[in-house]
Structures are given as C-alpha cells and as structure tokens.
Amino acid sequence: MESIVKKPTVFCDIDGTIFRYRKFETYRTSVPEVLPGVKKSMHRWQKEGVYIVLTTARPEYLRDHTVGELEDAGIPYDQLIMGIGRGSRYIINDSEDPNKPRAFAVPLDRDTGFNFII
C-alpha cells in the first residue's frame, strides 16, 4: 500500500507578519512593505504544496484592496480570511499520536519577517 504524504497548512497573519504593520486608515494611502524572508519562504511553501491561509483583522470592505496588495507584492496564498478578531489567536487541532502534535504556533515579533522553517 502506498503511503499518503499529508501536506501542512500554514495560517499566517498579514499586517506585521507579511507586510510591515500599518493602521487600517492608511492602507489606501500607503504602499505595503514586504518583510524580510517572507516572499522566499512563502514561494518555497507553495512549491512544496503547503496550503497557505492568510488571516487578517482587516474588514471585509478592504478585501479587493488587500487582494490587490498581495498580488502586487507577489505573495502566494490559497485562501484569505478577512475580519477576524484583533485579539489573541488560537489553533485547535486533533492528533492521532500524542507524541506527534499537528498544531504548532510560531509567534513573531511585529515587523521582523520570517526566520524559521516549517
């Protein structure tokens, strides 16, 4: 029987994580700055078949603007979830084997970019 490789999913915030943090009211008047290591990591993940879900507290009315910024910056993703809470975020997932967790957190300092491997 052939073994099935389960590809990971990455949930990633946008502002302060992919782009340098900006306030909502400045999105339409400023150009986003992609943080160090972000594009390289995200393109590698895409090539490896990682499913990329971008999350943001940006309100739904900014969806078209946000999609345009991501496209202009060359940021790959599979799904975009808008309007999530601005507070702490948790991921809850099951695991078949208690010694092999399937949910991880990578807390980053704001505006530092990516410097890790999944």
C-alpha positions in Angstrom: 0.0 0.0 0.0 1.3 3.4 -0.9 1.9 5.9 1.9 0.0 9.2 1.7 2.0 12.3 2.5 -0.1 14.8 4.3 0.9 18.4 3.4 0.8 21.0 6.1 -1.4 24.1 6.2 0.0 27.4 7.3 -2.2 30.1 8.8 -0.5 33.4 8.5 -1.5 36.9 9.6 -0.8 39.7 7.1 0.0 43.0 8.9 3.1 43.0 11.0 3.9 39.5 9.7 3.9 39.6 5.9 3.7 43.4 5.5 5.2 46.0 7.8 2.4 47.0 10.2 0.2 49.9 9.1 -3.1 51.2 10.6 -6.3 50.5 8.8 -6.9 54.1 7.9 -3.5 54.2 6.0 -4.0 51.2 3.8 -5.4 53.1 0.8 -2.8 55.9 1.0 0.4 53.9 1.6 2.3 51.1 -0.1 2.9 47.9 1.8 6.4 46.8 2.6 7.1 43.1 2.4 9.1 42.0 5.4 12.5 40.1 5.2 12.3 36.4 4.3 8.6 36.4 3.6 8.4 36.0 -0.2 11.2 33.4 -0.3 9.5 31.3 2.5 6.0 31.6 1.0 7.2 30.7 -2.5 9.1 27.7 -1.1 6.0 26.6 0.8 3.8 27.0 -2.3 6.3 24.9 -4.4 6.3 22.2 -1.6 2.5 22.0 -1.8 1.8 23.7 1.6 -1.7 25.1 1.8 -1.4 28.8 2.7 -4.3 30.5 4.5 -3.9 34.2 5.1 -5.8 35.7 8.0 -6.4 39.4 8.9 -8.4 41.6 11.1 -8.8 43.9 8.1 -12.5 44.4 7.5 -14.3 42.7 4.6 -14.7 46.1 2.7 -10.9 46.1 2.2 -10.9 42.6 0.5 -10.3 43.9 -3.1 -7.7 46.3 -1.9 -6.0 43.6 0.2 -6.0 41.1 -2.7 -4.5 43.8 -4.9 -1.7 44.5 -2.4 -0.9 40.8 -2.1 -0.9 40.3 -5.9 1.3 43.4 -6.5 3.7 42.2 -3.8 3.9 38.6 -5.3 2.6 36.9 -2.2 1.2 33.5 -2.9 -1.7 32.1 -0.9 -4.7 29.7 -1.3 -7.3 31.3 0.9 -7.9 34.7 2.5 -9.9 35.0 5.7 -10.9 38.6 6.5 -12.4 40.3 9.6 -11.0 38.0 12.3 -10.7 39.3 15.9 -7.8 41.6 16.7 -7.0 39.8 20.0 -5.1 36.5 20.6 -5.5 33.7 18.1 -5.5 30.0 18.8 -5.4 27.0 16.6 -7.1 23.8 17.8 -6.5 20.5 16.1 -6.6 16.8 16.9 -3.7 14.4 16.7 -3.7 10.6 16.1 -0.5 10.2 18.1 0.1 12.2 21.3 3.8 12.2 20.6 3.3 13.9 17.2 1.3 17.1 17.6 -0.4 18.5 14.5 -0.8 22.1 15.7 2.0 24.5 16.2 2.4 28.2 17.0 5.2 30.5 15.7 4.8 33.8 17.5 6.8 36.5 15.8 7.8 40.0 16.9 5.9 42.5 14.8 7.7 43.6 11.6 10.6 41.2 11.9 9.8 38.9 8.9 10.2 35.2 8.6 13.2 33.4 10.1 12.0 29.9 10.6 11.4 26.6 8.8 8.2 24.5 8.9 
